[in-house]
Amino acid sequence: MRTILMSIAAALFISAPVMASNATTSDHDHDSRHRCIMFGAEKWQKLGLSDEQMSRVKEIQASCEADYKAAKEEGGEAEASVAKHEESLRSVLTPEQYTKWSEWCANKEHKSGMDKGKTVQ
C-alpha cells in the first residue's frame, strides 16, 4: 500500500509542472491570437482588403480590444472573446485572405512584438 501511495505522489509531483505549463501555453495562445487580430493597418493592407473590409476590421478590432480587456480585468478567460472576433474576421475576409492571415498568426514573426499595439488607423 505504501508503494502505491508513493507512486501516486511521485506521478502527481512530476505532472504538476506539465499541467501548469499547459495552462500558461493556453493563455499565451489566446494572447497571441489577440495580437493577430490587432495587427496594424500595413499588415491588413498586404492582404488586399477593400475599403469596406478595412472598415469592418477596425470595428472588429475595437470590439475585440474592449472585450479582451474586460475579460482580463475580470480575471476571466479571454478565449471566448478571441474566438468570437476571429469568427467575425472569417466572415469579413475572403477564404484566401483568411488563410494567409492564419498563416501569419502561426508564424513566429508577430510574436516578437511586430505590430503589437498598432491597430488599424
Secondary structure, DSSP 8 states (H G I E B T S, - for coil): -HHHHHHHHHHHHHHHHHHHHHHHHHHHHHHHHHHHHT--HHHHHHTT--HHHHHHHHHHHHHHHHHHHHHHHTT--SHHHHHHHHHHHHHHS-HHHHHHHHHHHHSGGGGGTTTTT----
